[in-house]
């Protein structure tokens, strides 16, 4: 029975946190710890969390005296976890009672795996729940570039197919990957994970997320990054991926680096074409409206 740490980063989530904590503590896997990292909340989050920790020894509560930012709070939750395996959960999420046990069963089948994902359902901007089924196998490949290319495809196709940030990690493998606060950092982290090792997948819905469709401009103040980066988010994302591909810590051969760079360039070009098409449609609607 390995210890599994569930990290719950929160800021001003007093009204939501009890529900997600209940779903974590109701897991059918016995050895669970819930690590709550409070990012200097200004509401009653501290009161609620201290009550949760007092009521259940599996809950540990850590309050930051100042706001570390979204990424800083997520990283602190992983750093404070003691388990061999780790999963993040947001303060407005919920996970099924067998989420952890079914993910661990996939890990037990293949000791190469560093991450096991599962299907999630989503409520987008408060709408009805929706989900999609991922049936691919490329992320389990021994070839890091095949995994990387598949992750790039998923980033373009649909967020409903997979969210690696909310899978179950081998904590040491995920914690070893350096991260940088910037727009689309979660997508960059996903591609670094794809290069780091094979993934498994549970093709059934084991959790639910409330999804807010936010533009890059909306995310700028939340992340505390320069406003101008919203206009070049895709270019900066691709540049950061290219930096990691050439970093010795990625462990790629020269041929693998060449193939991975080509995949990044193809994604950048595809997104630029999509952006141009959207702008053309917008101009067309404006012209038609004037007519």
Backbone torsions as a table, in degrees:
resi	resn	phi	psi	omega
1	UNK	NA	92.5	179.3
2	UNK	-71.2	147.8	174.1
3	UNK	-72.9	131.7	177.8
4	UNK	-116.4	124.1	177.2
5	UNK	-97.5	129.4	174.0
6	UNK	-109.0	116.7	-178.5
7	UNK	-93.8	127.5	-179.1
8	UNK	-120.5	90.2	176.2
9	UNK	-76.7	136.0	-175.9
10	UNK	-145.8	148.4	167.7
11	UNK	-144.8	119.5	179.4
12	UNK	54.5	54.8	-179.7
13	UNK	-119.0	29.4	-173.9
14	UNK	-56.2	-35.9	-176.0
15	UNK	-79.4	-14.8	-173.3
16	UNK	-112.2	-23.7	-163.7
17	UNK	-69.1	-29.9	-179.8
18	UNK	-63.9	-36.9	-178.4
19	UNK	-65.6	-45.6	-178.9
20	UNK	-70.6	-36.8	177.8
21	UNK	-60.7	-40.1	179.1
22	UNK	-61.9	-41.0	-179.6
23	UNK	-67.3	-32.8	177.9
24	UNK	-71.5	-45.8	-175.7
25	UNK	-75.4	-7.8	177.4
26	UNK	-94.3	10.4	-179.6
27	UNK	-62.9	145.6	177.6
28	UNK	-82.8	-2.1	170.1
29	UNK	-86.5	126.4	-169.5
30	UNK	-72.8	-38.6	-171.0
31	UNK	-92.6	86.2	-176.0
32	UNK	-124.7	142.4	165.9
33	UNK	-129.3	139.0	177.3
34	UNK	-106.1	114.8	-177.7
35	UNK	-104.7	108.7	-179.4
36	UNK	-99.1	124.2	176.2
37	UNK	-115.4	113.8	-175.3
38	UNK	-95.1	117.9	-174.2
39	UNK	-87.4	63.2	176.6
40	UNK	56.2	48.1	-179.3
41	UNK	-59.9	149.7	179.4
42	UNK	-111.8	2.1	176.3
43	UNK	-103.4	-151.2	-177.6
44	UNK	-90.1	19.3	-178.9
45	UNK	-56.5	-43.5	-178.3
46	UNK	-60.6	-43.3	-179.6
47	UNK	-61.2	-48.1	-178.3
48	UNK	-62.9	-43.1	-176.9
49	UNK	-68.1	-38.7	178.4
50	UNK	-66.6	-33.4	175.7
51	UNK	-67.2	-40.8	177.7
52	UNK	-62.4	-44.7	-178.7
53	UNK	-66.1	-35.7	179.4
54	UNK	-70.4	-29.6	-175.7
55	UNK	-85.5	-20.5	-175.3
56	UNK	-144.1	119.9	-176.4
57	UNK	-65.5	-14.8	179.3
58	UNK	-77.7	-8.5	-177.8
59	UNK	-99.6	127.2	171.2
60	UNK	-118.5	137.2	-175.4
61	UNK	-119.1	130.9	-179.3
62	UNK	-131.6	122.4	-179.5
63	UNK	-108.0	126.6	175.7
64	UNK	-84.1	133.5	-179.7
65	UNK	-70.1	-18.5	176.6
66	UNK	-138.2	160.2	-178.4
67	UNK	-72.0	117.4	179.8
68	UNK	-87.3	-3.2	-172.9
69	UNK	87.0	165.8	-176.2
70	UNK	-62.0	-50.8	-177.7
71	UNK	-64.0	-42.7	-179.8
72	UNK	-60.0	-38.5	-179.9
73	UNK	-71.5	-39.3	176.3
74	UNK	-61.8	-45.8	-179.0
75	UNK	-64.3	-36.2	-179.5
76	UNK	-66.3	-34.5	178.4
77	UNK	-62.7	-42.2	178.4
78	UNK	-68.1	-40.3	-178.7
79	UNK	-64.6	-32.1	-178.6
80	UNK	-84.3	-16.0	178.0
81	UNK	-68.1	145.7	-178.5
82	UNK	-107.6	-7.1	-172.2
83	UNK	-78.0	157.4	172.1
84	UNK	-66.6	-31.2	179.2
85	UNK	-116.5	152.1	-174.4
86	UNK	-145.6	144.3	174.9
87	UNK	-142.6	137.6	170.9
88	UNK	-87.4	152.2	171.9
89	UNK	-143.7	137.1	-179.7
90	UNK	-85.6	163.9	-173.2
91	UNK	-73.4	-7.4	174.9
92	UNK	-119.1	23.2	177.8
93	UNK	-98.4	176.5	165.8
94	UNK	-150.6	152.0	176.9
95	UNK	-125.6	149.8	-178.9
96	UNK	-69.3	153.8	-178.6
97	UNK	-58.3	-25.7	-178.9
98	UNK	-105.2	17.0	-178.7
99	UNK	-59.5	-49.8	-177.3
100	UNK	-69.9	-46.3	-175.4
101	UNK	-64.1	-39.3	179.8
102	UNK	-71.0	-33.3	176.7
103	UNK	-69.5	-41.1	178.0
104	UNK	-63.9	-33.8	178.6
105	UNK	-62.5	-34.6	177.4
106	UNK	-71.2	-40.6	175.5
107	UNK	-57.8	-39.5	-176.8
108	UNK	-65.2	-21.2	-179.3
109	UNK	-79.7	-21.0	-172.3
110	UNK	-153.7	108.6	-175.9
111	UNK	-77.5	0.1	174.6
112	UNK	-77.9	-22.0	-168.7
113	UNK	-67.9	138.1	174.3
114	UNK	-109.3	-11.5	-176.6
115	UNK	-153.3	139.5	170.7
116	UNK	-124.4	120.2	178.4
117	UNK	-97.7	168.3	176.2
118	UNK	-144.6	161.3	174.4
119	UNK	-68.5	144.6	175.3
120	UNK	-125.9	150.5	169.7
121	UNK	-100.2	156.3	-175.2
122	UNK	-133.8	144.4	164.6
123	UNK	-109.9	107.4	-175.0
124	UNK	-88.3	118.1	-178.5
125	UNK	50.7	40.5	176.4
126	UNK	80.2	7.0	-179.1
127	UNK	-80.8	-170.9	-179.5
128	UNK	-67.7	156.8	178.8
129	UNK	-66.4	140.3	176.1
130	UNK	-146.7	153.9	179.7
131	UNK	-153.2	169.9	176.0
132	UNK	-140.0	159.6	-176.6
133	UNK	-108.3	126.3	175.4
134	UNK	-97.2	126.3	-177.6
135	UNK	-121.4	8.5	-178.0
136	UNK	-71.3	162.8	179.7
137	UNK	-125.7	-1.3	-174.3
138	UNK	-63.8	-29.4	-178.1
139	UNK	-72.3	-9.0	176.6
140	UNK	-96.4	-0.4	-176.6
141	UNK	-63.8	152.5	173.6
142	UNK	-77.6	-13.1	-179.1
143	UNK	-89.0	114.2	-177.1
144	UNK	-62.7	-32.1	-178.5
145	UNK	-73.9	-33.1	174.6
146	UNK	-62.7	-42.6	177.3
147	UNK	-64.5	-44.0	-179.3
148	UNK	-60.4	-46.0	-179.5
149	UNK	-63.7	-38.4	177.5
150	UNK	-65.4	-38.8	178.4
151	UNK	-65.2	-40.1	176.3
152	UNK	-60.3	-39.9	178.3
153	UNK	-62.7	-43.6	-178.7
154	UNK	-65.5	-34.6	178.8
155	UNK	-63.5	-26.6	-178.7
156	UNK	-91.7	-34.9	-172.1
157	UNK	-71.1	-63.4	-176.5
158	UNK	-168.2	136.5	176.5
159	UNK	-69.0	-16.4	-178.7
160	UNK	-71.1	-22.9	-174.3
161	UNK	-72.1	-40.2	-175.8
162	UNK	-167.1	142.2	171.7
163	UNK	-130.6	95.8	-176.4
164	UNK	-60.0	-27.0	-178.3
165	UNK	-61.7	-24.8	-178.2
166	UNK	-113.9	38.3	169.1
167	UNK	-100.4	-175.7	177.8
168	UNK	-101.9	122.3	-175.5
169	UNK	-101.7	153.5	154.5
170	UNK	-74.8	114.9	-167.4
171	UNK	-58.7	-42.5	-177.1
172	UNK	-61.7	-40.1	-178.6
173	UNK	-66.7	-43.0	-179.6
174	UNK	-71.1	-39.2	-177.9
175	UNK	-67.1	-22.7	-178.5
176	UNK	-77.4	-10.9	-176.5
177	UNK	-88.7	120.2	-179.5
178	UNK	-70.4	145.4	-179.1
179	UNK	-128.5	157.8	-176.7
180	UNK	-138.2	132.0	-178.3
181	UNK	-70.5	113.8	179.4
182	UNK	-166.1	168.1	175.4
183	UNK	-61.8	139.8	178.8
184	UNK	63.1	25.3	179.8
185	UNK	-62.4	-31.9	179.4
186	UNK	-63.5	-36.1	177.6
187	UNK	-69.6	-39.2	177.4
188	UNK	-63.4	-43.6	178.0
189	UNK	-59.3	-40.1	179.1
190	UNK	-61.8	-39.9	-179.7
191	UNK	-71.5	-34.8	175.6
192	UNK	-64.4	-39.9	177.1
193	UNK	-62.8	-39.3	179.9
194	UNK	-62.9	-36.6	177.7
195	UNK	-73.6	-26.5	-173.1
196	UNK	-74.6	-29.8	-178.4
197	UNK	175.6	167.5	-178.5
198	UNK	-68.4	153.7	179.0
199	UNK	-117.8	151.5	167.5
200	UNK	-107.5	174.0	-177.0
201	UNK	-151.0	141.1	172.4
202	UNK	-106.1	111.3	-173.5
203	UNK	-82.7	48.5	174.3
204	UNK	-146.6	154.5	-176.1
205	UNK	-72.0	118.9	-179.1
206	UNK	-122.1	12.0	179.0
207	UNK	-170.8	169.2	179.7
208	UNK	-135.2	140.8	177.7
209	UNK	-128.6	143.2	171.1
210	UNK	-92.7	117.0	-172.7
211	UNK	-106.3	129.0	174.0
212	UNK	-110.4	121.9	-177.7
213	UNK	-79.3	100.8	-176.3
214	UNK	-114.1	139.9	175.9
215	UNK	-78.7	169.4	177.1
216	UNK	-60.1	-37.8	179.0
217	UNK	-64.6	-35.5	177.6
218	UNK	-66.2	-34.9	-175.7
219	UNK	-78.3	-22.4	-176.1
220	UNK	-53.2	-53.5	-178.3
221	UNK	-68.3	-30.2	179.9
222	UNK	-68.6	-34.4	-179.9
223	UNK	-89.3	-18.1	-178.0
224	UNK	71.8	36.9	179.0
225	UNK	-109.0	161.5	-178.4
226	UNK	-59.0	141.4	-176.7
227	UNK	-61.8	-33.3	-176.3
228	UNK	-64.4	-23.0	-177.8
229	UNK	-66.3	-20.1	178.4
230	UNK	-63.8	-26.1	-177.2
231	UNK	-84.9	-12.8	-178.9
232	UNK	-131.6	31.7	-173.5
233	UNK	-60.3	-42.8	-178.6
234	UNK	-66.8	-42.8	179.9
235	UNK	-63.0	-43.0	179.4
236	UNK	-67.1	-37.7	177.2
237	UNK	-60.9	-48.4	-178.6
238	UNK	-66.1	-37.8	178.5
239	UNK	-63.1	-39.6	179.1
240	UNK	-66.8	-37.5	175.6
241	UNK	-62.9	-43.4	-179.8
242	UNK	-63.7	-37.5	177.2
243	UNK	-60.6	-42.1	-178.0
244	UNK	-70.6	-37.7	178.2
245	UNK	-57.3	-38.0	-178.3
246	UNK	-87.4	-5.0	179.7
247	UNK	-78.0	135.0	-179.6
248	UNK	-60.0	-26.3	-179.6
249	UNK	-67.1	-20.2	176.6
250	UNK	-72.4	-22.7	174.1
251	UNK	70.9	29.1	-177.1
252	UNK	-94.5	149.0	172.8
253	UNK	-78.6	169.6	179.1
254	UNK	-60.9	-40.9	178.9
255	UNK	-66.3	-40.3	178.4
256	UNK	-65.4	-38.5	177.1
257	UNK	-62.4	-42.4	179.3
258	UNK	-60.3	-46.7	179.9
259	UNK	-64.7	-39.6	-179.4
260	UNK	-67.9	-40.7	177.4
261	UNK	-60.6	-41.8	179.3
262	UNK	-61.5	-38.2	179.3
263	UNK	-66.5	-38.9	178.1
264	UNK	-66.3	-44.1	179.2
265	UNK	-60.8	-39.6	179.3
266	UNK	-64.5	-40.3	178.2
267	UNK	-65.6	-43.0	179.1
268	UNK	-59.8	-45.3	-179.3
269	UNK	-63.9	-41.9	-179.9
270	UNK	-62.4	-42.6	-179.7
271	UNK	-69.6	-34.6	176.8
272	UNK	-66.2	-38.8	177.5
273	UNK	-65.2	-40.0	178.3
274	UNK	-65.5	-40.5	177.9
275	UNK	-62.7	-44.0	178.8
276	UNK	-62.4	-39.0	179.7
277	UNK	-66.1	-40.4	178.5
278	UNK	-64.3	-41.9	179.2
279	UNK	-64.6	-38.6	178.9
280	UNK	-64.2	-40.6	178.6
281	UNK	-65.9	-37.7	179.4
282	UNK	-64.7	-44.7	178.2
283	UNK	-61.9	-41.4	-179.7
284	UNK	-61.8	-40.2	179.5
285	UNK	-67.1	-39.0	179.0
286	UNK	-63.6	-43.5	179.3
287	UNK	-63.1	-44.4	179.7
288	UNK	-63.5	-36.1	179.5
289	UNK	-65.6	-37.3	178.5
290	UNK	-68.3	-31.7	180.0
291	UNK	-67.8	NA	NA
